[in-house]
Amino acid sequence: MNILVCLSQVPDTTTRIVFTADGKSLDKNGVQFIINPYDELALTKALELNESMGGGRVTVVHVGRADSESNLRKAMAIGADQAIRVDADATDAVQVARELAAIASKDRYDLILCGRESIDYNGGMVGGMLAELLGLPLVNIMTSISSNGTEAEVSFDVDGGRAYAQVAHPFVATCQKELTEPRIPNMRGIMMARTKPLEVVAASVNAEQTQVLHYEPPVAKSGCRFVDAGDMDQLVSLLHEQSKVI
């Protein structure tokens, strides 16, 4: 199958988040960026699907600047055949989805995979928007997939449980952590990634739909207050008068 995997890069989970002086963006100084973990699972599943079917092609696409190319090379070291970078800042979900749709419409992809969300903004919107822009079915929060190349059997999370369905290719799916386990690139993959094609294309749509007014960190947590297990009156008083939860 010809599979397109949409990648984003996010700050490493150990990163201490600091905002710029105007409070409108992340201060990237000293920040280590990684492939979004859900997107990395999508990439691994794409590779597994093609391996199970005896071959295919996996392309990764990312909307971002040149500083993201090391993570695109990592994706190719894991096993992707080629990478496409849309040379634009990712400003919001609509803009990213439009850029991805422009790339996806240039070829005939049997399957388009995204992570369920990025772990920085946790928006979870790009996959659905992309499916709508391409006029394709969406399998959201997919937890398993098997395919014969023409039709896939999938499972996905729904409110209160899990659903199972058959869907014809092509379609868009967002990937959940139960789908597979991420792969670690080996030395051979790292060496091969140096020669795989990384195409840089100009942005097709630059109009952002949202504007950040201000970011601010959450209020620092105060220390724990302990109440004697037998002093129910004090506990109720604190919950009612201070915490305002009852």
C-alpha positions as protocol buffer text, in pm:
chain_id: "A"
residue {
  index: 1
  type: MET
  ca { x: 0 y: 0 z: 0 }
}
residue {
  index: 2
  type: ASN
  ca { x: 96 y: 361 z: -49 }
}
residue {
  index: 3
  type: ILE
  ca { x: 66 y: 514 z: 299 }
}
residue {
  index: 4
  type: LEU
  ca { x: 106 y: 875 z: 410 }
}
residue {
  index: 5
  type: VAL
  ca { x: 193 y: 939 z: 775 }
}
residue {
  index: 6
  type: CYS
  ca { x: 151 y: 1290 z: 917 }
}
residue {
  index: 7
  type: LEU
  ca { x: 416 y: 1384 z: 1172 }
}
residue {
  index: 8
  type: SER
  ca { x: 446 y: 1669 z: 1419 }
}
residue {
  index: 9
  type: GLN
  ca { x: 732 y: 1744 z: 1653 }
}
residue {
  index: 10
  type: VAL
  ca { x: 679 y: 1830 z: 2018 }
}
residue {
  index: 11
  type: PRO
  ca { x: 898 y: 1926 z: 2314 }
}
residue {
  index: 12
  type: ASP
  ca { x: 1050 y: 1631 z: 2496 }
}
residue {
  index: 13
  type: THR
  ca { x: 836 y: 1540 z: 2797 }
}
residue {
  index: 14
  type: THR
  ca { x: 1120 y: 1634 z: 3032 }
}
residue {
  index: 15
  type: THR
  ca { x: 1133 y: 1989 z: 2894 }
}
residue {
  index: 16
  type: ARG
  ca { x: 1070 y: 2276 z: 3132 }
}
residue {
  index: 17
  type: ILE
  ca { x: 820 y: 2495 z: 2949 }
}
residue {
  index: 18
  type: VAL
  ca { x: 907 y: 2866 z: 2938 }
}
residue {
  index: 19
  type: PHE
  ca { x: 725 y: 3132 z: 2738 }
}
residue {
  index: 20
  type: THR
  ca { x: 867 y: 3434 z: 2561 }
}
residue {
  index: 21
  type: ALA
  ca { x: 858 y: 3775 z: 2729 }
}
residue {
  index: 22
  type: ASP
  ca { x: 537 y: 3875 z: 2549 }
}
residue {
  index: 23
  type: GLY
  ca { x: 369 y: 3548 z: 2655 }
}
residue {
  index: 24
  type: LYS
  ca { x: 264 y: 3466 z: 2299 }
}
residue {
  index: 25
  type: SER
  ca { x: 487 y: 3171 z: 2215 }
}
residue {
  index: 26
  type: LEU
  ca { x: 708 y: 2897 z: 2353 }
}
residue {
  index: 27
  type: ASP
  ca { x: 1067 y: 2996 z: 2420 }
}
residue {
  index: 28
  type: LYS
  ca { x: 1251 y: 2734 z: 2212 }
}
residue {
  index: 29
  type: ASN
  ca { x: 1596 y: 2807 z: 2352 }
}
residue {
  index: 30
  type: GLY
  ca { x: 1739 y: 2482 z: 2486 }
}
residue {
  index: 31
  type: VAL
  ca { x: 1425 y: 2283 z: 2402 }
}
residue {
  index: 32
  type: GLN
  ca { x: 1476 y: 1930 z: 2266 }
}
residue {
  index: 33
  type: PHE
  ca { x: 1208 y: 1837 z: 2012 }
}
residue {
  index: 34
  type: ILE
  ca { x: 1099 y: 1480 z: 1940 }
}
residue {
  index: 35
  type: ILE
  ca { x: 854 y: 1310 z: 1706 }
}
residue {
  index: 36
  type: ASN
  ca { x: 509 y: 1325 z: 1860 }
}
residue {
  index: 37
  type: PRO
  ca { x: 469 y: 979 z: 2025 }
}
residue {
  index: 38
  type: TYR
  ca { x: 124 y: 912 z: 1875 }
}
residue {
  index: 39
  type: ASP
  ca { x: 259 y: 996 z: 1528 }
}
residue {
  index: 40
  type: GLU
  ca { x: 552 y: 762 z: 1585 }
}
residue {
  index: 41
  type: LEU
  ca { x: 303 y: 484 z: 1656 }
}
residue {
  index: 42
  type: ALA
  ca { x: 125 y: 570 z: 1330 }
}
residue {
  index: 43
  type: LEU
  ca { x: 454 y: 539 z: 1144 }
}
residue {
  index: 44
  type: THR
  ca { x: 531 y: 202 z: 1302 }
}
residue {
  index: 45
  type: LYS
  ca { x: 187 y: 67 z: 1215 }
}
residue {
  index: 46
  type: ALA
  ca { x: 225 y: 185 z: 855 }
}
residue {
  index: 47
  type: LEU
  ca { x: 551 y: -9 z: 828 }
}
residue {
  index: 48
  type: GLU
  ca { x: 396 y: -318 z: 988 }
}
residue {
  index: 49
  type: LEU
  ca { x: 100 y: -311 z: 749 }
}
residue {
  index: 50
  type: ASN
  ca { x: 323 y: -299 z: 441 }
}
residue {
  index: 51
  type: GLU
  ca { x: 552 y: -567 z: 580 }
}
residue {
  index: 52
  type: SER
  ca { x: 252 y: -797 z: 636 }
}
residue {
  index: 53
  type: MET
  ca { x: 143 y: -741 z: 275 }
}
residue {
  index: 54
  type: GLY
  ca { x: 484 y: -798 z: 120 }
}
residue {
  index: 55
  type: GLY
  ca { x: 577 y: -441 z: 36 }
}
residue {
  index: 56
  type: GLY
  ca { x: 458 y: -88 z: -16 }
}
residue {
  index: 57
  type: ARG
  ca { x: 564 y: 271 z: 31 }
}
residue {
  index: 58
  type: VAL
  ca { x: 551 y: 492 z: 341 }
}
residue {
  index: 59
  type: THR
  ca { x: 587 y: 870 z: 312 }
}
residue {
  index: 60
  type: VAL
  ca { x: 602 y: 1102 z: 611 }
}
residue {
  index: 61
  type: VAL
  ca { x: 491 y: 1464 z: 590 }
}
residue {
  index: 62
  type: HIS
  ca { x: 544 y: 1749 z: 834 }
}
residue {
  index: 63
  type: VAL
  ca { x: 453 y: 2117 z: 846 }
}
residue {
  index: 64
  type: GLY
  ca { x: 746 y: 2304 z: 995 }
}
residue {
  index: 65
  type: ARG
  ca { x: 1080 y: 2474 z: 949 }
}
residue {
  index: 66
  type: ALA
  ca { x: 1428 y: 2335 z: 882 }
}
residue {
  index: 67
  type: ASP
  ca { x: 1491 y: 2262 z: 1250 }
}
residue {
  index: 68
  type: SER
  ca { x: 1249 y: 1968 z: 1219 }
}
residue {
  index: 69
  type: GLU
  ca { x: 1454 y: 1784 z: 957 }
}
residue {
  index: 70
  type: SER
  ca { x: 1650 y: 1581 z: 1212 }
}
residue {
  index: 71
  type: ASN
  ca { x: 1322 y: 1424 z: 1326 }
}
residue {
  index: 72
  type: LEU
  ca { x: 1221 y: 1358 z: 964 }
}
residue {
  index: 73
  type: ARG
  ca { x: 1554 y: 1182 z: 917 }
}
residue {
  index: 74
  type: LYS
  ca { x: 1478 y: 979 z: 1229 }
}
residue {
  index: 75
  type: ALA
  ca { x: 1143 y: 880 z: 1076 }
}
residue {
  index: 76
  type: MET
  ca { x: 1328 y: 755 z: 768 }
}
residue {
  index: 77
  type: ALA
  ca { x: 1577 y: 574 z: 992 }
}
residue {
  index: 78
  type: ILE
  ca { x: 1282 y: 395 z: 1151 }
}
residue {
  index: 79
  type: GLY
  ca { x: 1174 y: 286 z: 803 }
}
residue {
  index: 80
  type: ALA
  ca { x: 987 y: 554 z: 609 }
}
residue {
  index: 81
  type: ASP
  ca { x: 1085 y: 564 z: 239 }
}
residue {
  index: 82
  type: GLN
  ca { x: 1077 y: 939 z: 197 }
}
residue {
  index: 83
  type: ALA
  ca { x: 983 y: 1262 z: 375 }
}
residue {
  index: 84
  type: ILE
  ca { x: 811 y: 1583 z: 273 }
}
residue {
  index: 85
  type: ARG
  ca { x: 847 y: 1904 z: 473 }
}
residue {
  index: 86
  type: VAL
  ca { x: 604 y: 2189 z: 411 }
}
residue {
  index: 87
  type: ASP
  ca { x: 812 y: 2499 z: 479 }
}
residue {
  index: 88
  type: ALA
  ca { x: 577 y: 2687 z: 711 }
}
residue {
  index: 89
  type: ASP
  ca { x: 521 y: 2750 z: 1079 }
}
residue {
  index: 90
  type: ALA
  ca { x: 240 y: 2536 z: 1218 }
}
residue {
  index: 91
  type: THR
  ca { x: 10 y: 2807 z: 1351 }
}
residue {
  index: 92
  type: ASP
  ca { x: -316 y: 2620 z: 1416 }
}
residue {
  index: 93
  type: ALA
  ca { x: -499 y: 2297 z: 1336 }
}
residue {
  index: 94
  type: VAL
  ca { x: -691 y: 2432 z: 1035 }
}
residue {
  index: 95
  type: GLN
  ca { x: -378 y: 2567 z: 869 }
}
residue {
  index: 96
  type: VAL
  ca { x: -188 y: 2241 z: 930 }
}
residue {
  index: 97
  type: ALA
  ca { x: -477 y: 2029 z: 799 }
}
residue {
  index: 98
  type: ARG
  ca { x: -498 y: 2239 z: 483 }
}
residue {
  index: 99
  type: GLU
  ca { x: -127 y: 2205 z: 417 }
}
residue {
  index: 100
  type: LEU
  ca { x: -143 y: 1829 z: 473 }
}
residue {
  index: 101
  type: ALA
  ca { x: -447 y: 1800 z: 246 }
}
residue {
  index: 102
  type: ALA
  ca { x: -260 y: 1984 z: -29 }
}
residue {
  index: 103
  type: ILE
  ca { x: 20 y: 1727 z: -9 }
}
residue {
  index: 104
  type: ALA
  ca { x: -215 y: 1427 z: 19 }
}
residue {
  index: 105
  type: SER
  ca { x: -412 y: 1534 z: -289 }
}
residue {
  index: 106
  type: LYS
  ca { x: -100 y: 1521 z: -509 }
}
residue {
  index: 107
  type: ASP
  ca { x: -81 y: 1141 z: -496 }
}
residue {
  index: 108
  type: ARG
  ca { x: -311 y: 845 z: -452 }
}
residue {
  index: 109
  type: TYR
  ca { x: -265 y: 721 z: -97 }
}
residue {
  index: 110
  type: ASP
  ca { x: -441 y: 407 z: 20 }
}
residue {
  index: 111
  type: LEU
  ca { x: -420 y: 512 z: 384 }
}
residue {
  index: 112
  type: ILE
  ca { x: -341 y: 835 z: 569 }
}
residue {
  index: 113
  type: LEU
  ca { x: -239 y: 801 z: 933 }
}
residue {
  index: 114
  type: CYS
  ca { x: -205 y: 1064 z: 1207 }
}
residue {
  index: 115
  type: GLY
  ca { x: -157 y: 1044 z: 1580 }
}
residue {
  index: 116
  type: ARG
  ca { x: -474 y: 1094 z: 1781 }
}
residue {
  index: 117
  type: GLU
  ca { x: -331 y: 1427 z: 1908 }
}
residue {
  index: 118
  type: SER
  ca { x: -3 y: 1603 z: 1971 }
}
residue {
  index: 119
  type: ILE
  ca { x: 116 y: 1588 z: 2331 }
}
residue {
  index: 120
  type: ASP
  ca { x: 189 y: 1961 z: 2348 }
}
residue {
  index: 121
  type: TYR
  ca { x: -147 y: 2120 z: 2259 }
}
residue {
  index: 122
  type: ASN
  ca { x: -361 y: 1802 z: 2288 }
}
residue {
  index: 123
  type: GLY
  ca { x: -607 y: 1943 z: 2035 }
}
residue {
  index: 124
  type: GLY
  ca { x: -690 y: 1620 z: 1850 }
}
residue {
  index: 125
  type: MET
  ca { x: -837 y: 1815 z: 1555 }
}
residue {
  index: 126
  type: VAL
  ca { x: -604 y: 1772 z: 1258 }
}
residue {
  index: 127
  type: GLY
  ca { x: -706 y: 1415 z: 1164 }
}
residue {
  index: 128
  type: GLY
  ca { x: -1076 y: 1497 z: 1145 }
}
residue {
  index: 129
  type: MET
  ca { x: -1017 y: 1818 z: 954 }
}
residue {
  index: 130
  type: LEU
  ca { x: -788 y: 1640 z: 710 }
}
residue {
  index: 131
  type: ALA
  ca { x: -1046 y: 1371 z: 639 }
}
residue {
  index: 132
  type: GLU
  ca { x: -1312 y: 1636 z: 578 }
}
residue {
  index: 133
  type: LEU
  ca { x: -1089 y: 1836 z: 344 }
}
residue {
  index: 134
  type: LEU
  ca { x: -1007 y: 1524 z: 142 }
}
residue {
  index: 135
  type: GLY
  ca { x: -1364 y: 1391 z: 146 }
}
residue {
  index: 136
  type: LEU
  ca { x: -1250 y: 1062 z: 300 }
}
residue {
  index: 137
  type: PRO
  ca { x: -1390 y: 845 z: 583 }
}
residue {
  index: 138
  type: LEU
  ca { x: -1231 y: 892 z: 926 }
}
residue {
  index: 139
  type: VAL
  ca { x: -1150 y: 621 z: 1178 }
}
residue {
  index: 140
  type: ASN
  ca { x: -1085 y: 817 z: 1496 }
}
residue {
  index: 141
  type: ILE
  ca { x: -873 y: 686 z: 1787 }
}
residue {
  index: 142
  type: MET
  ca { x: -796 y: 359 z: 1607 }
}
residue {
  index: 143
  type: THR
  ca { x: -669 y: 77 z: 1827 }
}
residue {
  index: 144
  type: SER
  ca { x: -619 y: -202 z: 1570 }
}
residue {
  index: 145
  type: ILE
  ca { x: -612 y: -252 z: 1194 }
}
residue {
  index: 146
  type: SER
  ca { x: -567 y: -535 z: 946 }
}
residue {
  index: 147
  type: SER
  ca { x: -599 y: -491 z: 573 }
}
residue {
  index: 148
  type: ASN
  ca { x: -605 y: -684 z: 246 }
}
residue {
  index: 149
  type: GLY
  ca { x: -518 y: -370 z: 48 }
}
residue {
  index: 150
  type: THR
  ca { x: -875 y: -304 z: -58 }
}
residue {
  index: 151
  type: GLU
  ca { x: -1063 y: -313 z: 272 }
}
residue {
  index: 152
  type: ALA
  ca { x: -953 y: -288 z: 634 }
}
residue {
  index: 153
  type: GLU
  ca { x: -1093 y: -426 z: 956 }
}
residue {
  index: 154
  type: VAL
  ca { x: -1045 y: -174 z: 1236 }
}
residue {
  index: 155
  type: SER
  ca { x: -1132 y: -116 z: 1599 }
}
residue {
  index: 156
  type: PHE
  ca { x: -1161 y: 223 z: 1763 }
}
residue {
  index: 157
  type: ASP
  ca { x: -1260 y: 378 z: 2093 }
}
residue {
  index: 158
  type: VAL
  ca { x: -1610 y: 519 z: 2141 }
}
residue {
  index: 159
  type: ASP
  ca { x: -1788 y: 657 z: 2446 }
}
residue {
  index: 160
  type: GLY
  ca { x: -1835 y: 369 z: 2685 }
}
residue {
  index: 161
  type: GLY
  ca { x: -1649 y: 104 z: 2488 }
}
residue {
  index: 162
  type: ARG
  ca { x: -1492 y: -6 z: 2162 }
}
residue {
  index: 163
  type: ALA
  ca { x: -1635 y: -40 z: 1812 }
}
residue {
  index: 164
  type: TYR
  ca { x: -1533 y: -272 z: 1526 }
}
residue {
  index: 165
  type: ALA
  ca { x: -1588 y: -192 z: 1159 }
}
residue {
  index: 166
  type: GLN
  ca { x: -1488 y: -259 z: 801 }
}
residue {
  index: 167
  type: VAL
  ca { x: -1382 y: 36 z: 589 }
}
residue {
  index: 168
  type: ALA
  ca { x: -1275 y: 55 z: 226 }
}
residue {
  index: 169
  type: HIS
  ca { x: -948 y: 219 z: 128 }
}
residue {
  index: 170
  type: PRO
  ca { x: -862 y: 503 z: 107 }
}
residue {
  index: 171
  type: PHE
  ca { x: -940 y: 655 z: 447 }
}
residue {
  index: 172
  type: VAL
  ca { x: -785 y: 863 z: 725 }
}
residue {
  index: 173
  type: ALA
  ca { x: -720 y: 720 z: 1072 }
}
residue {
  index: 174
  type: THR
  ca { x: -589 y: 869 z: 1395 }
}
residue {
  index: 175
  type: CYS
  ca { x: -380 y: 633 z: 1605 }
}
residue {
  index: 176
  type: GLN
  ca { x: -402 y: 541 z: 1972 }
}
residue {
  index: 177
  type: LYS
  ca { x: -126 y: 399 z: 2193 }
}
residue {
  index: 178
  type: GLU
  ca { x: -275 y: 46 z: 2194 }
}
residue {
  index: 179
  type: LEU
  ca { x: -217 y: 18 z: 1819 }
}
residue {
  index: 180
  type: THR
  ca { x: 146 y: -100 z: 1837 }
}
residue {
  index: 181
  type: GLU
  ca { x: 483 y: -33 z: 2000 }
}
residue {
  index: 182
  type: PRO
  ca { x: 728 y: 225 z: 1862 }
}
residue {
  index: 183
  type: ARG
  ca { x: 1041 y: 111 z: 1681 }
}
residue {
  index: 184
  type: ILE
  ca { x: 1394 y: 216 z: 1764 }
}
residue {
  index: 185
  type: PRO
  ca { x: 1606 y: 291 z: 1456 }
}
residue {
  index: 186
  type: ASN
  ca { x: 1905 y: 62 z: 1412 }
}
residue {
  index: 187
  type: MET
  ca { x: 2244 y: 156 z: 1270 }
}
residue {
  index: 188
  type: ARG
  ca { x: 2158 y: 31 z: 921 }
}
residue {
  index: 189
  type: GLY
  ca { x: 1841 y: 241 z: 921 }
}
residue {
  index: 190
  type: ILE
  ca { x: 2031 y: 548 z: 1037 }
}
residue {
  index: 191
  type: MET
  ca { x: 2287 y: 508 z: 757 }
}
residue {
  index: 192
  type: MET
  ca { x: 2018 y: 452 z: 493 }
}
residue {
  index: 193
  type: ALA
  ca { x: 1821 y: 757 z: 611 }
}
residue {
  index: 194
  type: ARG
  ca { x: 2104 y: 983 z: 497 }
}
residue {
  index: 195
  type: THR
  ca { x: 2038 y: 897 z: 133 }
}
residue {
  index: 196
  type: LYS
  ca { x: 1658 y: 885 z: 137 }
}
residue {
  index: 197
  type: PRO
  ca { x: 1480 y: 1181 z: -28 }
}
residue {
  index: 198
  type: LEU
  ca { x: 1362 y: 1470 z: 187 }
}
residue {
  index: 199
  type: GLU
  ca { x: 1156 y: 1707 z: -24 }
}
residue {
  index: 200
  type: VAL
  ca { x: 1089 y: 2064 z: 89 }
}
residue {
  index: 201
  type: VAL
  ca { x: 782 y: 2232 z: -60 }
}
residue {
  index: 202
  type: ALA
  ca { x: 646 y: 2583 z: -24 }
}
residue {
  index: 203
  type: ALA
  ca { x: 333 y: 2638 z: 181 }
}
residue {
  index: 204
  type: SER
  ca { x: 11 y: 2653 z: -20 }
}
residue {
  index: 205
  type: VAL
  ca { x: -206 y: 2820 z: 244 }
}
residue {
  index: 206
  type: ASN
  ca { x: -76 y: 3062 z: 504 }
}
residue {
  index: 207
  type: ALA
  ca { x: -393 y: 3211 z: 650 }
}
residue {
  index: 208
  type: GLU
  ca { x: -422 y: 3123 z: 1018 }
}
residue {
  index: 209
  type: GLN
  ca { x: -767 y: 3091 z: 1167 }
}
residue {
  index: 210
  type: THR
  ca { x: -676 y: 3159 z: 1529 }
}
residue {
  index: 211
  type: GLN
  ca { x: -448 y: 3401 z: 1707 }
}
residue {
  index: 212
  type: VAL
  ca { x: -279 y: 3346 z: 2042 }
}
residue {
  index: 213
  type: LEU
  ca { x: -338 y: 3634 z: 2279 }
}
residue {
  index: 214
  type: HIS
  ca { x: -141 y: 3509 z: 2574 }
}
residue {
  index: 215
  type: TYR
  ca { x: 2 y: 3195 z: 2735 }
}
residue {
  index: 216
  type: GLU
  ca { x: 55 y: 3162 z: 3105 }
}
residue {
  index: 217
  type: PRO
  ca { x: 173 y: 2871 z: 3319 }
}
residue {
  index: 218
  type: PRO
  ca { x: -70 y: 2707 z: 3563 }
}
residue {
  index: 219
  type: VAL
  ca { x: -84 y: 2832 z: 3919 }
}
residue {
  index: 220
  type: ALA
  ca { x: 177 y: 2659 z: 4131 }
}
residue {
  index: 221
  type: LYS
  ca { x: 33 y: 2388 z: 4351 }
}
residue {
  index: 222
  type: SER
  ca { x: 31 y: 2457 z: 4722 }
}
residue {
  index: 223
  type: GLY
  ca { x: 147 y: 2205 z: 4979 }
}
residue {
  index: 224
  type: CYS
  ca { x: -79 y: 1931 z: 5108 }
}
residue {
  index: 225
  type: ARG
  ca { x: -279 y: 1997 z: 5423 }
}
residue {
  index: 226
  type: PHE
  ca { x: -339 y: 1699 z: 5648 }
}
residue {
  index: 227
  type: VAL
  ca { x: -650 y: 1656 z: 5862 }
}
residue {
  index: 228
  type: ASP
  ca { x: -677 y: 1412 z: 6147 }
}
residue {
  index: 229
  type: ALA
  ca { x: -876 y: 1108 z: 6037 }
}
residue {
  index: 230
  type: GLY
  ca { x: -1119 y: 1152 z: 6325 }
}
residue {
  index: 231
  type: ASP
  ca { x: -1184 y: 1525 z: 6276 }
}
residue {
  index: 232
  type: MET
  ca { x: -1470 y: 1508 z: 6025 }
}
residue {
  index: 233
  type: ASP
  ca { x: -1598 y: 1856 z: 6119 }
}
residue {
  index: 234
  type: GLN
  ca { x: -1270 y: 2021 z: 6020 }
}
residue {
  index: 235
  type: LEU
  ca { x: -1258 y: 1827 z: 5692 }
}
residue {
  index: 236
  type: VAL
  ca { x: -1611 y: 1930 z: 5598 }
}
residue {
  index: 237
  type: SER
  ca { x: -1538 y: 2291 z: 5695 }
}
residue {
  index: 238
  type: LEU
  ca { x: -1225 y: 2304 z: 5476 }
}
residue {
  index: 239
  type: LEU
  ca { x: -1399 y: 2147 z: 5178 }
}
residue {
  index: 240
  type: HIS
  ca { x: -1692 y: 2386 z: 5212 }
}
residue {
  index: 241
  type: GLU
  ca { x: -1530 y: 2717 z: 5308 }
}
residue {
  index: 242
  type: GLN
  ca { x: -1188 y: 2699 z: 5142 }
}
residue {
  index: 243
  type: SER
  ca { x: -1203 y: 2451 z: 4854 }
}
residue {
  index: 244
  type: LYS
  ca { x: -1567 y: 2534 z: 4772 }
}
residue {
  index: 245
  type: VAL
  ca { x: -1631 y: 2180 z: 4652 }
}
residue {
  index: 246
  type: ILE
  ca { x: -1932 y: 2116 z: 4874 }
}
